[in-house]
Structure formats: structure tokens, C-alpha cells
């Protein structure tokens, strides 16, 4: 049997992820954000003061990727590093006022991208679709 990309969950998920990422990038670019910065901001908006290691774990990215993202975020005035109160060898990452002010417009941009992607699905279909994606992710994470 030949490989049929339109019947491949992996191919379709990857294609959809690229389309989501491109759409999000277009929507957050006017805010001065890149997608990797937005992902880090989402984690820090939930819990300010995380360490680089905690961000790596929460976002499932490589240490070097996170290090580069944080360097750009610091350069862009989105974060500041402080000595970690419990571990002097590490630093905690804190949001600046600029980053805090970007929360609403950036998350609205993400909501707009999600809406554009799911516009042809009913509310019930959206709930099922999201549930199925979460289940597939959980299966791969436990594999």
C-alpha cells in the first residue's frame, strides 16, 4: 500500500501546525513578537519567575533554543533575569511592564488565529477535535 499523506495523522498534524505557526507569526509580528517568544510569554504570564530549566520543561524545547529565545527577549525588553531566591546558581525570568502589556493583544492574536482555523467547525465539532488532539498528544507523551 502506498503512503497517502491525506490519510496520515502525522502529515496532517505537521501541515496544520505549520499553517497555525505561520498564521500566528503574521498576527503577532506587528506586536514585535516571534512565535518562540510568544510561547515563553504564555508560560511566564501563567507563572512569572520561572527558571530557564522550568521553561524548557514546560515548553518541551531544547535548552539551547530556550537560551537563544531568552537572549532575544531580554534584548527586546520583555524579560529581566534575577538571582533565584532559593538557588544562587540559577536565575529566575521575570516579565517587564512591556511584556505584561502585550498579554491581551498577543493572546487576542492567538484567539483570532484559532478562530480562523476552526471557523468551519461547529462548537460540538471543535470540542471533539480538541479532545482528540489532546488524547493523541497524551498517547505520544506516554509512549
TADA-V369993 format. One record per residue. N is the residue number from 1. SS is DSSP state (@ for helix, = for strand, . for the rest). PHI is phi in whole degrees, 0 to 359 (none if undefined). NEAR is the number of other C-alpha atoms within 10 Angstrom. Layout:
BEGIN
n & ss & phi & near
N & SS & PHI & NEAR
N & SS & PHI & NEAR
END
This chain:
BEGIN
n & ss & phi & near
1 & . & none & 3
2 & . & 278 & 4
3 & . & 290 & 7
4 & . & 243 & 8
5 & @ & 299 & 10
6 & @ & 287 & 9
7 & @ & 246 & 9
8 & . & 258 & 11
9 & @ & 301 & 11
10 & @ & 297 & 11
11 & @ & 298 & 13
12 & @ & 295 & 13
13 & @ & 296 & 12
14 & @ & 295 & 12
15 & @ & 297 & 12
16 & @ & 296 & 13
17 & @ & 298 & 12
18 & @ & 295 & 12
19 & @ & 295 & 14
20 & @ & 301 & 17
21 & @ & 299 & 17
22 & @ & 296 & 13
23 & @ & 296 & 18
24 & @ & 297 & 21
25 & @ & 303 & 19
26 & @ & 296 & 16
27 & @ & 281 & 20
28 & @ & 262 & 20
29 & @ & 305 & 13
30 & . & 299 & 10
31 & . & 273 & 12
32 & . & 81 & 10
33 & . & 248 & 20
34 & . & 254 & 19
35 & @ & 306 & 17
36 & @ & 295 & 19
37 & @ & 295 & 16
38 & @ & 299 & 22
39 & @ & 297 & 15
40 & @ & 295 & 19
41 & @ & 297 & 26
42 & @ & 304 & 16
43 & @ & 293 & 16
44 & @ & 285 & 20
45 & @ & 295 & 15
46 & @ & 288 & 9
47 & . & 209 & 12
48 & . & 292 & 15
49 & . & 93 & 21
50 & . & 291 & 18
51 & = & 272 & 19
52 & @ & 300 & 19
53 & @ & 299 & 15
54 & @ & 295 & 14
55 & @ & 296 & 22
56 & @ & 302 & 17
57 & @ & 293 & 12
58 & @ & 291 & 13
59 & @ & 260 & 14
60 & . & 52 & 10
61 & . & 237 & 12
62 & . & 288 & 12
63 & @ & 303 & 14
64 & @ & 295 & 10
65 & @ & 297 & 11
66 & @ & 295 & 20
67 & @ & 302 & 15
68 & @ & 294 & 12
69 & @ & 298 & 19
70 & @ & 293 & 21
71 & @ & 299 & 12
72 & @ & 295 & 15
73 & @ & 294 & 22
74 & @ & 293 & 17
75 & @ & 302 & 11
76 & . & 276 & 13
77 & . & 76 & 13
78 & . & 266 & 22
79 & = & 223 & 25
80 & = & 224 & 17
81 & = & 260 & 17
82 & = & 227 & 14
83 & = & 301 & 13
84 & . & 290 & 15
85 & . & 297 & 10
86 & . & 256 & 9
87 & . & 220 & 9
88 & . & 297 & 10
89 & . & 279 & 8
90 & . & 242 & 15
91 & = & 240 & 19
92 & = & 261 & 21
93 & = & 257 & 24
94 & = & 237 & 21
95 & = & 286 & 21
96 & . & 268 & 13
97 & @ & 301 & 11
98 & @ & 300 & 12
99 & @ & 292 & 20
100 & @ & 297 & 14
101 & @ & 292 & 12
102 & @ & 278 & 18
103 & @ & 303 & 15
104 & @ & 294 & 10
105 & @ & 295 & 13
106 & @ & 288 & 23
107 & @ & 290 & 15
108 & @ & 294 & 14
109 & @ & 299 & 20
110 & @ & 294 & 20
111 & @ & 298 & 13
112 & @ & 296 & 15
113 & @ & 294 & 21
114 & @ & 299 & 14
115 & @ & 297 & 12
116 & @ & 299 & 12
117 & @ & 288 & 14
118 & @ & 255 & 14
119 & . & 304 & 11
120 & . & 273 & 10
121 & . & 257 & 12
122 & . & 290 & 10
123 & @ & 299 & 11
124 & @ & 296 & 8
125 & @ & 297 & 12
126 & @ & 298 & 14
127 & @ & 298 & 12
128 & @ & 294 & 12
129 & @ & 303 & 14
130 & @ & 295 & 11
131 & @ & 297 & 12
132 & @ & 296 & 12
133 & @ & 296 & 13
134 & @ & 300 & 11
135 & @ & 294 & 12
136 & @ & 295 & 12
137 & @ & 298 & 12
138 & @ & 299 & 11
139 & @ & 298 & 10
140 & @ & 287 & 8
141 & @ & 289 & 8
142 & @ & 269 & 6
143 & . & 289 & 6
END
